[in-house]
Amino acid sequence: MRIKGQADIEIFITDSGYICLKQQRDVDGEQLIELAPAYGAKVADAIGSLQEFAQAKFEKTALIED
């Protein structure tokens, strides 16, 4: 599965049942994160909790760079 608007990020389930996020970057190459299924909900909750803070920080950085 691909994230809409993020063609470089792929999410998939391994044959052994791990949740994987893979990102292909020009500079760093491939980055892979594997999560045991038991941690999936915890990671999703953590990302949801940080989303607003991260977006505000991203927008602030974008203004500084412009």
N, C-alpha and C positions, 0 to 999 in steps of 0.2 A: 504494500500500500504506500502511496506517496502522499505527502502533505500538500494540499492545494497551495500554490504560490511558493513552494519550496521544493523544486524539482531535484535538488541535491540531497534530500533526506528521504530515506526509505525505512519503513517500519515493517517488520515481519516476525514470524514465529519460527524458531529453529525446529528441526526434527525431534530434538530432545525436550521441546516445550518452553524454551526461554524466549522472552520478548526482546527483540533486538532493534536498536536504532542505529542506522548507518548513514554517515554523511561523507560525501566525496568533496574534498576541498582541493583547489588548485595548489595552494601553498603547502598544506600539511599532508595531503594525500587522503587516504581513507581513515575515518575514525569510527569505531564500533563500540557500542555500549550494550551489554547483555544483562538482562534482569530476570531473576527467578520469578515465576508467575505470582508467587505470594507477595511480592513487592510492587506489583503493577498498580494496585489501588493506592498504595501509599505514595508512589511516585506521581501519579496523576493528581492526587490531592495537593501535594507539595507544589507542583507546577501551577495548579489553579490558584493557590494562595499567593504565589509570587508573581503572577501574570501582571497585575495592575502596577506593582512596584517596578517590574522590569520594563514595562512599556513607558512609564514616566521617565525612567533613567535613559532609555533608548532615545526618546524624543529630546531630552535635554542634551544628550551627546550630539545628536544630529544638528541642533541649533548652534552649538559651539563650533562644529566643523564647518558650517556654512559661513 
